[in-house]
Amino acid sequence: MIFMKDISSFEAYTQDPKTQSAVERQLGIIGEAVIQFSKTEHLEHATQIRGFRNRLIHAYDSIDDSVIWAIVHRHLPLLRREVTKRIEA
């Protein structure tokens, strides 16, 4: 994710509210895109992504920074590969 390119640690992320806001906004957009994409394609974790997107948008005050960090570093690359594979198929 482009907004994370200069953020090298979790601590740096937690100290940068502008980056946090940008990342959370982008994850909301990605969540909405997954919802639309999953209407025509099966995505393994679409239900979880939908739930996270709804929580991010409607209950943003309950989102822990460590959850966002994990999503960006662990889950987003997997989602990208899955979607890319489906698009290229």
N, CA, C and O of each residue as an XYZ file, in Angstrom:
356
protein
N       0.856     -1.166      0.000
C       0.000      0.000      0.000
C       0.905      1.231      0.000
O       1.813      1.348      0.822
N       0.648      2.124     -0.912
C       1.516      3.282     -1.139
C       1.675      4.169      0.106
O       2.740      4.750      0.318
N       0.640      4.273      0.914
C       0.720      5.143      2.087
C       1.654      4.596      3.158
O       2.027      5.315      4.085
N       2.028      3.345      3.034
C       2.887      2.705      4.035
C       4.349      2.644      3.605
O       5.176      2.120      4.352
N       4.691      3.157      2.440
C       6.048      2.970      1.919
C       7.130      3.588      2.792
O       8.247      3.071      2.817
N       6.850      4.664      3.504
C       7.849      5.294      4.368
C       7.673      4.927      5.838
O       8.382      5.449      6.699
N       6.747      4.046      6.122
C       6.482      3.628      7.499
C       7.126      2.261      7.700
O       6.674      1.264      7.137
N       8.174      2.221      8.496
C       8.951      0.985      8.620
C       8.639      0.167      9.871
O       9.112     -0.961     10.004
N       7.856      0.720     10.779
C       7.571     -0.021     12.003
C       6.160      0.300     12.498
O       5.563      1.310     12.125
N       5.659     -0.576     13.334
C       4.344     -0.376     13.938
C       4.347      0.914     14.761
O       3.378      1.674     14.740
N       5.426      1.151     15.474
C       5.527      2.363     16.294
C       5.424      3.617     15.423
O       4.717      4.562     15.775
N       6.119      3.626     14.301
C       6.037      4.773     13.386
C       4.610      4.953     12.878
O       4.126      6.078     12.750
N       3.946      3.845     12.592
C       2.557      3.904     12.131
C       1.660      4.532     13.194
O       0.839      5.394     12.882
N       1.811      4.108     14.443
C       0.947      4.619     15.512
C       1.208      6.090     15.821
O       0.365      6.755     16.423
N       2.359      6.598     15.416
C       2.703      7.996     15.662
C       2.334      8.916     14.493
O       2.628     10.111     14.528
N       1.701      8.369     13.473
C       1.402      9.151     12.268
C      -0.098      9.111     11.952
O      -0.540      8.281     11.158
N      -0.874      9.997     12.568
C      -2.331      9.949     12.360
C      -2.768     10.194     10.912
O      -3.809      9.694     10.484
N      -1.983     10.954     10.168
C      -2.358     11.184      8.766
C      -2.254      9.879      7.974
O      -3.136      9.568      7.173
N      -1.193      9.125      8.192
C      -1.047      7.827      7.526
C      -2.132      6.866      7.991
O      -2.709      6.141      7.181
N      -2.410      6.857      9.278
C      -3.466      5.982      9.790
C      -4.789      6.280      9.098
O      -5.498      5.366      8.677
N      -5.111      7.548      8.985
C      -6.361      7.938      8.343
C      -6.393      7.518      6.873
O      -7.399      6.998      6.389
N      -5.292      7.745      6.174
C      -5.223      7.377      4.756
C      -5.346      5.870      4.566
O      -6.058      5.414      3.672
N      -4.662      5.101      5.396
C      -4.704      3.641      5.290
C      -6.107      3.129      5.591
O      -6.625      2.274      4.873
N      -6.717      3.643      6.640
C      -8.068      3.212      6.983
C      -9.053      3.558      5.861
O      -9.944      2.767      5.552
N      -8.897      4.715      5.265
C      -9.766      5.095      4.137
C      -9.593      4.135      2.967
O     -10.573      3.692      2.368
N      -8.355      3.818      2.649
C      -8.080      2.904      1.545
C      -8.611      1.505      1.844
O      -9.126      0.836      0.948
N      -8.493      1.061      3.080
C      -9.041     -0.256      3.438
C     -10.561     -0.264      3.312
O     -11.143     -1.280      2.930
N     -11.214      0.860      3.628
C     -12.659      0.965      3.419
C     -13.019      0.849      1.948
O     -13.987      0.178      1.588
N     -12.239      1.502      1.101
C     -12.459      1.427     -0.347
C     -12.216      0.005     -0.850
O     -12.995     -0.515     -1.648
N     -11.151     -0.613     -0.391
C     -10.853     -1.994     -0.774
C     -11.985     -2.909     -0.323
O     -12.409     -3.794     -1.067
N     -12.471     -2.695      0.891
C     -13.583     -3.505      1.398
C     -14.819     -3.388      0.530
O     -15.475     -4.388      0.238
N     -15.138     -2.181      0.121
C     -16.294     -1.976     -0.766
C     -16.067     -2.642     -2.115
O     -16.982     -3.250     -2.670
N     -14.858     -2.531     -2.645
C     -14.545     -3.182     -3.921
C     -14.679     -4.696     -3.813
O     -15.187     -5.347     -4.726
N     -14.223     -5.252     -2.701
C     -14.349     -6.702     -2.494
C     -15.816     -7.104     -2.443
O     -16.201     -8.135     -2.994
N     -16.631     -6.295     -1.785
C     -18.065     -6.588     -1.724
C     -18.643     -6.636     -3.135
O     -19.380     -7.564     -3.470
N     -18.321     -5.661     -3.951
C     -18.823     -5.633     -5.329
C     -18.257     -6.793     -6.147
O     -18.994     -7.450     -6.881
N     -16.964     -7.046     -6.026
C     -16.302     -8.110     -6.774
C     -16.873     -9.481     -6.393
O     -17.048    -10.350     -7.247
N     -17.156     -9.657     -5.111
C     -17.639    -10.962     -4.653
C     -19.075    -11.244     -5.071
O     -19.573    -12.349     -4.859
N     -19.743    -10.264     -5.660
C     -21.081    -10.519     -6.200
C     -21.016    -11.391     -7.447
O     -21.980    -12.079     -7.784
N     -19.879    -11.357     -8.129
C     -19.724    -12.165     -9.344
C     -18.634    -13.223     -9.219
O     -18.625    -14.183     -9.989
N     -17.732    -13.071     -8.282
C     -16.624    -14.013     -8.080
C     -16.603    -14.461     -6.628
O     -16.862    -13.669     -5.723
N     -16.294    -15.733     -6.408
C     -16.151    -16.222     -5.042
C     -14.768    -15.838     -4.527
O     -13.751    -16.166     -5.138
N     -14.746    -15.144     -3.403
C     -13.492    -14.837     -2.719
C     -13.520    -15.529     -1.369
O     -14.516    -15.471     -0.648
N     -12.441    -16.169     -1.042
C     -12.379    -17.008      0.150
C     -12.770    -16.268      1.429
O     -13.465    -16.835      2.272
N     -12.350    -15.048      1.588
C     -12.582    -14.325      2.840
C     -13.497    -13.115      2.682
O     -13.409    -12.164      3.459
N     -14.366    -13.146      1.691
C     -15.228    -11.990      1.409
C     -16.103    -11.622      2.600
O     -16.290    -10.437      2.874
N     -16.638    -12.596      3.309
C     -17.502    -12.312      4.458
C     -16.729    -11.600      5.556
O     -17.225    -10.647      6.156
N     -15.513    -12.064      5.818
C     -14.684    -11.416      6.845
C     -14.306     -9.996      6.420
O     -14.305     -9.078      7.240
N     -13.991     -9.824      5.156
C     -13.617     -8.502      4.649
C     -14.809     -7.561      4.746
O     -14.660     -6.403      5.138
N     -15.980     -8.050      4.394
C     -17.205     -7.240      4.488
C     -17.432     -6.811      5.939
O     -17.733     -5.648      6.208
N     -17.287     -7.747      6.863
C     -17.473     -7.431      8.277
C     -16.466     -6.405      8.776
O     -16.817     -5.484      9.514
N     -15.208     -6.570      8.367
C     -14.190     -5.608      8.767
C     -14.486     -4.235      8.175
O     -14.376     -3.225      8.869
N     -14.855     -4.191      6.914
C     -15.174     -2.919      6.256
C     -16.303     -2.213      6.987
O     -16.232     -1.007      7.225
N     -17.347     -2.958      7.345
C     -18.471     -2.355      8.059
C     -18.035     -1.821      9.424
O     -18.449     -0.738      9.840
N     -17.216     -2.578     10.099
C     -16.708     -2.130     11.406
C     -15.832     -0.896     11.240
O     -15.930      0.046     12.026
N     -14.986     -0.896     10.233
C     -14.092      0.233      9.969
C     -14.884      1.507      9.671
O     -14.534      2.588     10.147
N     -15.942      1.376      8.886
C     -16.730      2.534      8.475
C     -17.691      2.997      9.571
O     -17.852      4.198      9.791
N     -18.329      2.048     10.258
C     -19.392      2.409     11.193
C     -18.978      2.392     12.662
O     -19.624      3.029     13.494
N     -17.935      1.686     12.977
C     -17.488      1.596     14.384
C     -15.984      1.838     14.455
O     -15.250      1.129     15.142
N     -15.551      2.860     13.723
C     -14.119      3.136     13.573
C     -13.402      3.334     14.896
O     -12.200      3.085     14.988
N     -14.113      3.776     15.919
C     -13.468      3.998     17.207
C     -13.103      2.699     17.922
O     -12.407      2.723     18.936
N     -13.567      1.574     17.403
C     -13.251      0.292     18.039
C     -12.162     -0.481     17.294
O     -11.876     -1.629     17.634
N     -11.558      0.135     16.287
C     -10.509     -0.524     15.510
C      -9.170     -0.301     16.193
O      -8.789      0.832     16.488
N      -8.472     -1.381     16.436
C      -7.150     -1.324     17.055
C      -6.094     -1.162     15.968
O      -6.175     -1.803     14.921
N      -5.110     -0.312     16.213
C      -4.042     -0.092     15.229
C      -3.316     -1.380     14.866
O      -2.871     -1.543     13.729
N      -3.194     -2.293     15.818
C      -2.490     -3.546     15.521
C      -3.268     -4.398     14.522
O      -2.670     -5.166     13.768
N      -4.591     -4.270     14.508
C      -5.412     -4.989     13.535
C      -5.154     -4.431     12.135
O      -4.981     -5.188     11.180
N      -5.130     -3.122     12.025
C      -4.842     -2.490     10.729
C      -3.465     -2.898     10.245
O      -3.297     -3.262      9.082
N      -2.479     -2.840     11.128
C      -1.101     -3.210     10.786
C      -1.048     -4.646     10.255
O      -0.407     -4.914      9.239
N      -1.720     -5.558     10.942
C      -1.729     -6.966     10.524
C      -2.413     -7.135      9.172
O      -1.942     -7.902      8.332
N      -3.498     -6.440      8.958
C      -4.208     -6.538      7.686
C      -3.309     -6.075      6.547
O      -3.197     -6.746      5.521
N      -2.672     -4.931      6.733
C      -1.820     -4.381      5.672
C      -0.635     -5.291      5.379
O      -0.273     -5.476      4.217
N      -0.029     -5.857      6.410
C       1.198     -6.631      6.208
C       0.990     -8.123      5.971
O       1.819     -8.766      5.327
N      -0.097     -8.677      6.478
C      -0.313    -10.122      6.326
C      -1.417    -10.468      5.339
O      -1.253    -11.349      4.495
N      -2.531     -9.777      5.446
C      -3.729    -10.182      4.717
C      -3.895     -9.497      3.361
O      -4.362    -10.118      2.406
N      -3.525     -8.250      3.275
C      -3.689     -7.527      2.017
C      -2.895     -8.143      0.868
O      -3.421     -8.243     -0.240
N      -1.644     -8.561      1.092
C      -0.922     -9.216     -0.011
C      -1.610    -10.506     -0.481
O      -1.613    -10.806     -1.675
N      -2.188    -11.261      0.446
C      -2.904    -12.490      0.073
C      -4.152    -12.154     -0.740
O      -4.442    -12.811     -1.740
N      -4.883    -11.138     -0.311
C      -6.072    -10.720     -1.044
C      -5.702    -10.256     -2.441
O      -6.379    -10.587     -3.415
N      -4.643     -9.504     -2.534
C      -4.201     -9.014     -3.849
C      -3.893    -10.172     -4.790
O      -4.291    -10.153     -5.954
N      -3.184    -11.183     -4.284
C      -2.862    -12.348     -5.118
C      -4.124    -13.083     -5.541
O      -4.249    -13.493     -6.695
N      -5.063    -13.252     -4.612
C      -6.299    -13.971     -4.940
C      -7.108    -13.228     -6.002
O      -7.585    -13.837     -6.960
N      -7.259    -11.925     -5.833
C      -8.037    -11.142     -6.800
C      -7.327    -11.123     -8.154
O      -7.965    -11.289     -9.194
N      -6.024    -10.923     -8.142
C      -5.256    -10.908     -9.404
C      -5.407    -12.232    -10.139
O      -5.582    -12.251    -11.357
N      -5.340    -13.338     -9.405
C      -5.486    -14.652    -10.031
C      -6.864    -14.794    -10.673
O      -6.983    -15.327    -11.776
N      -7.893    -14.325     -9.997
C      -9.252    -14.424    -10.552
C      -9.439    -13.524    -11.770
O     -10.117    -13.905    -12.725
N      -8.852    -12.351    -11.742
C      -8.972    -11.434    -12.872
C      -8.247    -11.993    -14.102
O      -8.733    -11.877    -15.227
N      -7.088    -12.596    -13.873
C      -6.281    -13.115    -14.984
C      -6.800    -14.435    -15.532
O      -6.412    -14.844    -16.626
N      -7.677    -15.109    -14.782
C      -8.190    -16.423    -15.214
C      -9.172    -16.296    -16.341
O      -9.696    -17.302    -16.819
